[in-house]
Structure formats: structure tokens, C-alpha cells
């Protein structure tokens, strides 16, 4: 089970590195606003996205850890 978790983590990391530019999920209005905001505005958007990603990843990691612990302690 631990090997599977390591392989899954490596695969997710590779996929994350393979998508450098997501282009705002294709929303034309979002793209235009981000492009018109200038360098500082674009940097602020990048930081904001990363800050909003932290709680989502923490929640996902907590759920995965709870499932892993439940599976290992039930044996």
C-alpha cells in the first residue's frame, strides 16, 4: 500500500509539472483581465492561486491519510 501511495504521488507530481500554463481554464473574460493587469497583477494572481491551493491540498491529504490509517489499523 505504501508503494502504491509513493507511485501515485510521483505520477501526480509529473502531471503537475507537465502543465505549465493552464490558460485560465479557457475563460475569455478571466484571460483578458489577467492579461490587462500588468506584471504586478499577474504575480498577485499567481500567489493568490497558490494560497488558495494550500487548504484544498491539506484537506485532500487529510482524507487520504485517514483512509490509509483506517485500512492499516483494521487488519
C-alpha positions in Angstrom: 0.0 0.0 0.0 2.8 2.4 0.8 4.4 1.6 -2.6 1.2 2.5 -4.3 1.0 5.8 -2.5 4.5 6.7 -3.5 3.9 5.8 -7.1 0.6 7.8 -7.1 2.5 10.8 -5.6 5.2 10.7 -8.2 2.6 10.4 -11.0 0.7 13.4 -9.7 3.9 15.5 -9.4 4.9 14.6 -13.0 1.4 15.6 -14.3 1.6 18.9 -12.3 4.9 19.7 -13.9 3.7 18.9 -17.4 1.0 21.6 -17.4 2.9 24.9 -17.0 0.2 27.1 -18.5 -3.4 26.3 -17.9 -4.6 29.5 -19.6 -7.2 30.3 -17.0 -9.3 27.2 -17.8 -10.3 28.8 -21.1 -12.4 31.6 -19.7 -12.0 34.5 -22.1 -13.0 37.2 -19.6 -10.6 35.8 -17.0 -7.8 35.7 -19.5 -8.4 39.3 -20.7 -8.5 40.6 -17.1 -5.3 38.8 -16.2 -3.5 39.9 -19.3 -4.5 43.6 -18.8 -3.5 43.7 -15.2 0.2 44.1 -15.8 3.2 42.3 -14.3 2.3 43.0 -10.6 -1.3 42.0 -11.1 -0.3 38.7 -12.8 2.2 38.0 -9.9 -0.6 38.7 -7.4 -2.9 36.3 -9.2 -0.3 33.6 -9.2 0.3 34.0 -5.5 -3.4 34.0 -4.8 -3.9 30.8 -6.7 -1.1 29.1 -4.7 -2.5 30.4 -1.4 -6.0 29.0 -2.3 -4.4 25.7 -3.3 -2.9 25.1 0.1 -6.2 24.4 2.0 -7.5 22.2 -0.8 -4.4 20.1 -0.8 -4.4 19.9 3.0 -8.0 18.7 3.0 -7.2 16.1 0.3 -4.1 14.9 2.2 -6.1 14.6 5.4 -8.7 12.5 3.7 -6.1 10.2 2.1 -4.2 9.9 5.4 -7.4 9.0 7.3 -8.3 6.3 4.7 -4.7 5.0 4.8 -4.8 4.8 8.6 -8.2 3.2 8.7 -7.1 0.5 6.2 -3.8 -0.2 8.1 -5.4 -0.4 11.6 -8.3 -2.6 10.6 -6.1 -5.6 9.8 
